[in-house]
Amino acid sequence: MNINDFDFHDAEILEVREIEEQTIDFLINFCAESQNNAFEKRILRFKGVINYHIDEIPFCGRPTILEIVDFGQFTKIFGTGRSQIEAVRNKIEMQTNAGNRTIEYSECELITPQ
């Protein structure tokens, strides 16, 4: 999934969970029908996460996504010599009403919870 295929503006972050190694789930109230202002719970799942950074102020209530800025792909190098590994990842900044969250990941998907 391309993160730019969806509009996450006004999606409320209900919960963030690391569900398995290098996978982070955001449970959000997602605007499924903008014409009717209908919000539904969705999971925004990031796989292959190598960095998740929160830079937000203390905030009363749940953060709301204002915008997601896509910085595109980059290559990160770990180790040196024969132990060197290159990882190609996507990088986004999730701007919320409380501050910013930066995520570096290999793939993402928007899932309807069961």
C-alpha positions in Angstrom: 0.0 0.0 0.0 1.2 3.5 -0.7 0.6 5.7 2.3 -0.5 8.5 0.0 -3.4 6.5 -1.3 -5.5 7.4 1.8 -6.4 10.6 3.6 -5.7 10.2 7.3 -6.6 13.8 8.3 -8.7 13.8 11.5 -8.0 10.1 12.2 -7.8 9.7 16.0 -5.0 7.5 17.3 -6.7 5.1 19.8 -3.8 2.8 20.5 -0.3 1.9 19.3 1.0 -1.6 19.7 4.1 -3.5 18.8 2.5 -6.8 17.8 5.6 -8.7 16.7 9.2 -8.1 15.9 9.4 -4.9 13.7 5.6 -4.6 13.3 3.7 -1.7 14.8 -0.1 -1.4 14.7 -2.0 1.9 15.0 -5.6 1.4 15.9 -7.3 4.5 14.5 -10.7 6.0 14.0 -10.5 6.4 10.2 -12.8 8.6 8.1 -14.3 5.9 5.8 -16.9 8.2 4.2 -15.9 11.8 4.2 -19.3 12.9 2.7 -21.1 11.5 5.7 -18.3 12.2 8.2 -18.5 8.4 9.1 -15.5 7.1 11.1 -14.7 3.5 11.5 -11.9 1.6 13.4 -9.0 0.6 11.2 -5.5 -0.8 11.8 -2.7 1.1 10.1 0.0 -1.6 10.2 3.7 -0.8 9.6 6.0 -3.8 8.9 9.8 -3.9 8.8 10.0 -1.0 11.2 13.6 0.1 12.1 12.7 3.4 13.7 9.6 4.8 15.5 10.1 8.1 17.3 7.5 10.1 19.2 8.1 13.8 19.7 4.9 15.1 21.3 3.9 17.3 24.2 2.1 15.9 27.2 -1.5 15.9 25.9 -4.9 15.4 27.4 -6.9 13.1 25.2 -6.0 11.1 22.1 -3.8 12.5 19.4 -5.4 13.2 16.0 -3.6 12.9 12.8 -3.4 16.2 10.9 -1.2 15.2 8.0 1.2 12.4 7.0 4.3 13.7 5.2 6.0 11.1 3.0 9.7 11.5 2.7 10.0 8.6 0.3 12.5 5.8 0.3 16.1 5.8 1.6 18.8 3.2 2.3 20.2 2.7 5.8 23.4 0.9 6.3 24.1 -1.2 9.4 27.5 -2.6 10.4 30.7 -2.5 8.4 32.7 -4.7 6.1 31.4 -8.2 5.7 28.9 -7.6 8.4 27.4 -4.7 6.5 23.6 -4.8 5.8 21.7 -2.4 3.7 18.0 -1.8 4.4 15.7 0.1 2.0 12.9 1.7 3.9 10.2 4.3 3.6 10.1 7.3 6.0 7.0 9.3 7.0 6.3 11.9 9.6 2.8 11.7 11.2 1.9 15.2 12.3 -0.6 15.2 15.1 -2.3 17.9 17.3 0.2 16.9 20.0 3.4 16.9 17.9 5.1 14.5 15.5 5.8 10.8 15.1 8.4 9.5 12.6 8.3 6.0 11.3 10.8 4.2 9.0 9.3 1.0 7.6 9.4 -1.4 4.6 5.6 -1.7 4.0 2.3 -0.6 5.4 -1.4 -1.7 5.1 -4.8 -0.4 6.2 -6.8 -3.3 7.8 -10.4 -3.6 9.0 -10.2 -5.2 12.4 -12.2 -8.4 13.0 
